[in-house]
Amino acid sequence: MRFLLAHPAHLVACGFGSGLSPWAPGTIGTLFAWASFPLLRPWMSDFEFLGFLFVCFVGGVVAVHRTGVDLGVIDHGSIVWDEIVPFWLVLLFCPTHWLWQTTAFCLFRFFDITKPQPARYFDEKVKSGLGVMCDDLVAAGYALLVLAALRFVLA
């Protein structure tokens, strides 16, 4: 807890404490994103929310890098901001029904864990805050593609 509060970057990168879970911190961070999304979303238009996500992503690159350096592992398990921001993006484009959002959650976690290319490239070759944030952004892109295909097939 002392580490979390030692620097603002640590608080952000560790998802305001959600990354400190001893069990599946990435999943807990994604659940934090899901729980916080309805609290943030009503205050912004689509365009404003995209701007907010951009700022969160760029700030996240810096916060995640600083926290990773301070921890000695650039993609430490407690760093979950890379799950939070991309999953907010997925939820922005996802239907609001719980079944769609549950599907989005499962897809995002699947692609985040399996890291299909180019996510694996960012994870293995870009050892910085940018690489950490980008591999989850790619997972979000794959999740959105599958959700779009499902909506097309089911419509």
C-alpha positions, 0 to 999 in steps of 0.5 A, spaced: 500 500 500 505 504 501 508 503 494 501 505 491 501 512 495 508 513 494 507 516 487 501 518 483 503 514 477 503 508 481 496 509 483 494 510 476 498 504 473 495 500 479 488 501 477 487 505 484 488 499 488 485 494 483 491 491 481 493 489 488 489 483 488 493 477 489 488 473 485 488 475 477 489 482 478 488 483 470 481 480 471 480 484 477 483 491 473 478 489 467 472 488 472 474 495 475 473 498 468 467 495 467 464 497 474 467 504 473 464 505 466 457 507 468 460 512 473 464 516 468 460 515 461 454 519 463 458 525 464 461 525 457 459 525 449 462 520 445 467 525 442 469 527 449 469 520 452 474 518 446 478 524 448 478 522 455 480 515 453 486 518 449 488 522 455 488 516 459 492 512 454 497 517 453 498 518 461 497 511 462 504 510 457 507 515 462 504 512 469 505 505 467 513 506 464 514 509 471 511 504 475 514 498 471 521 501 472 520 503 480 518 495 480 523 493 476 519 489 471 516 493 466 509 489 465 508 487 473 502 484 474 500 489 479 500 494 473 492 494 470 491 501 467 493 497 461 487 493 462 482 499 464 483 504 459 482 499 453 476 496 456 473 502 457 474 503 449 470 496 448 465 498 453 464 505 449 462 501 442 458 495 446 451 495 447 449 496 454 445 490 455 449 485 460 449 479 456 453 483 450 458 486 456 459 480 459 461 477 452 465 483 451 469 482 458 470 475 456 473 476 449 477 482 451 480 477 457 481 472 452 485 476 447 489 479 452 491 473 455 492 469 448 496 475 445 495 474 438 499 478 433 501 484 433 499 484 441 505 479 442 510 483 438 508 489 443 508 485 449 515 481 447 519 487 443 516 494 446 519 494 453 516 500 455 509 503 457 507 504 450 508 496 449 504 495 455 499 499 453 499 497 446 498 490 447 491 491 451 489 496 445 490 490 440 486 486 445 481 491 445 481 491 437 480 484 437 474 484 442 471 489 438 471 486 431 468 479 434 463 483 437 461 487 431 461 480 427 456 477 432 452 483 432 452 482 424 450 475 424 445 476 430 441 482 427 
